[in-house]
Amino acid sequence: MTVTDHVPPAAAADPGPAARAVDLVKTYGKGATVVRALDGVTAQFDRASFTAIMGPSGSGKSTFVHCMAGLDVPTSGQVFVGQEAIDQLNDAGLTKLRRDRLGFVFQSFNLVPTLTAAENIALPADLAGHKIDPAWFDFLVDQLGIRDRLTHRPTELSGGQQQRVACARALIGRPDLIFADEPTGNLDSKSSGELMAFLRRSVNEFGQSIVMVTHDPRGAAYADRVIFLADGKIVGGLTSPTADSILEQMKQLGN
């Protein structure tokens, strides 16, 4: 079995960017107390690419990703996943989009405590009534080094092991796009490095598209590019970033 056996067919079948945002605005409150968490953000996320989103606390980076993923509703503007405008979807359509075309990795892991690691990985497919490809399942758990932990529940796993289970769960359905919100925030440096190396490989070797919010310059250096937000606006970007170039940019933003 080779990695190329598992390149997601959607990447070839659906041309164009994996996702894009057009003039996104998100406000909270009214009148004099209104807060513009996003202030006219436009961005494109290419297929088989890894984008990191960074910025000072309160810059709007998590709000941006949540709007892109259909987890929050922008005040105005549009979000497209592939060619589909998600603002045109009803609740059932949004649920289907998130279930079938998107994957999620969060800082808090979000594993179901009563399920084993194997059951957590299979959960999205089980809820959707989809069959899991056994070869793909085996490939993921072996690449992530969690085969000997599949019968364990989350409380019996380390933080790094829980996050690797969450990654397998995000990838099991071969989604068009994975959103990761501070995925290394609860991990030690060794586990963080292992997770980031796997995400990098998932882009290089089987064409995954990833958008990741992070505060860690070392983690962001695994990405193809970094987008910097401040006060709800895109204020800069880097391609082929290094930890040093990211740190320099962050210093200019006053973080």
Secondary structure, 3 states (H helix, E strand, C coil): CCHHHHCCCHHHHCCCCCEEEEEEEEEECCHHHCEEEEEEEEEEECCCCEEEEECCCCCCHHHHHHHHCCCCCCCEEEEEECCEEHHHCCHHHHHHHHHHHEEEEECCCCCCCCCCHHHHHHHHHHHHCCCCCHHHHHHHHHHCCCHHHCCCCHHHCCHHHHHHHHHHHHHCCCCCEEEEECCCCCCCHHHHHHHHHHHHHHHHHHCCCEEEECCCHHHHCCCCEEEEEECCEEEEEEECCCHHHHHHHHHHCCC
